């Protein structure tokens, strides 16, 4: 059902995002993986390729609309049209809510909401 599709997974250098990307590859999906640092994607890319699927790594800052457009265009140029999008990128600032600054709150909203929306 998913075999031969192409997915883009944001925040896929580690944790849940890496796990989702690898699982998609296990079921036959070619996977574009993204993170703020390209070198952090090497292990995930290797795991996908070891499963016999294509992988493409793109630098992506989900709060930067021009970077989003560039990354999507690059993914589509290298893997073809995107069939599946996993908006996994997110951040948290682990501290009591009463200690979160306005700038930190804005950063959380930009990544977790704006990033997922755009």
C-alpha positions as CSV (number, residue, x, y, z in Angstrom):
1,X,0.0,0.0,0.0
2,X,2.8,2.4,0.8
3,X,5.5,0.8,-1.3
4,X,7.0,3.1,-3.9
5,X,5.7,6.2,-2.2
6,X,7.9,9.1,-1.2
7,X,7.8,10.7,2.3
8,X,9.3,13.8,3.9
9,X,9.9,13.6,7.6
10,X,10.9,16.7,9.5
11,X,13.1,16.5,12.5
12,X,14.4,13.1,11.5
13,X,17.9,13.1,12.8
14,X,17.0,11.2,16.0
15,X,14.2,10.0,18.3
16,X,10.7,9.7,17.0
17,X,11.5,11.3,13.6
18,X,14.4,8.9,12.9
19,X,12.2,6.0,14.0
20,X,9.3,7.1,11.7
21,X,11.7,7.6,8.8
22,X,13.2,4.1,9.2
23,X,9.8,2.5,9.7
24,X,8.6,4.1,6.5
25,X,11.6,2.7,4.7
26,X,10.9,-0.8,6.1
27,X,7.5,-0.8,4.4
28,X,8.9,0.3,1.0
29,X,8.9,4.1,1.1
30,X,11.7,6.4,-0.1
31,X,12.3,8.9,2.6
32,X,13.5,12.5,2.6
33,X,14.9,13.3,6.0
34,X,15.4,16.8,7.3
35,X,17.0,18.6,10.3
36,X,18.7,21.9,11.0
37,X,22.1,20.2,10.7
38,X,22.7,18.0,7.7
39,X,25.5,16.0,9.3
40,X,23.1,14.9,12.1
41,X,21.1,13.0,9.4
42,X,23.9,10.6,8.4
43,X,22.9,7.8,10.7
44,X,19.3,7.9,9.7
45,X,20.2,8.0,6.0
46,X,22.5,5.0,6.4
47,X,19.7,3.0,8.1
48,X,17.2,3.8,5.3
49,X,19.7,2.9,2.6
50,X,20.6,-0.3,4.3
51,X,16.9,-1.3,3.9
52,X,17.2,-0.8,0.1
53,X,15.3,2.5,-0.1
54,X,16.4,5.8,-1.4
55,X,17.1,8.6,1.1
56,X,17.7,12.3,0.5
57,X,18.9,14.6,3.3
58,X,17.9,18.3,3.3
59,X,18.7,21.1,5.7
60,X,15.4,22.5,7.0
61,X,14.5,25.2,9.5
62,X,10.8,24.8,9.8
63,X,10.3,28.5,10.9
64,X,11.9,29.8,7.7
65,X,9.4,29.9,4.9
66,X,11.9,30.4,2.1
67,X,14.0,27.5,3.4
68,X,10.8,25.3,3.5
69,X,10.2,26.1,-0.2
70,X,13.8,25.4,-1.1
71,X,13.9,22.1,0.9
72,X,10.7,20.8,-0.7
73,X,11.9,21.7,-4.2
74,X,15.2,19.9,-3.5
75,X,13.4,16.8,-2.2
76,X,11.1,16.7,-5.2
77,X,14.0,17.2,-7.6
78,X,15.8,14.2,-6.0
79,X,13.1,11.8,-5.0
80,X,10.0,13.0,-7.0
81,X,6.7,14.2,-5.7
82,X,6.0,14.0,-2.0
83,X,3.2,11.6,-1.1
84,X,3.5,11.5,2.6
85,X,4.4,14.4,5.0
86,X,5.3,13.8,8.7
87,X,5.5,17.1,10.5
88,X,7.6,15.7,13.4
89,X,10.0,18.7,14.1
90,X,9.3,20.2,17.5
91,X,10.9,21.7,20.6
92,X,10.3,22.0,24.2
93,X,12.0,24.1,26.9
94,X,11.8,21.9,30.0
95,X,11.1,24.2,32.9
96,X,8.1,25.3,34.9
97,X,5.7,27.4,32.9
98,X,6.1,30.3,35.2
99,X,9.8,30.4,34.3
100,X,9.3,30.4,30.5
101,X,10.2,33.8,28.9
102,X,8.2,35.4,26.2
103,X,11.0,34.8,23.7
104,X,11.2,31.1,24.6
105,X,7.4,30.8,24.2
106,X,7.6,32.5,20.8
107,X,10.3,30.1,19.8
108,X,8.2,27.1,20.9
109,X,5.2,28.4,18.9
110,X,7.2,29.2,15.8
111,X,8.7,25.7,15.7
112,X,5.7,23.6,16.9
113,X,2.8,25.5,15.3
114,X,4.2,27.7,12.5
115,X,6.5,25.0,11.4
116,X,3.8,22.4,11.2
117,X,1.4,24.7,9.4
118,X,3.7,25.9,6.7
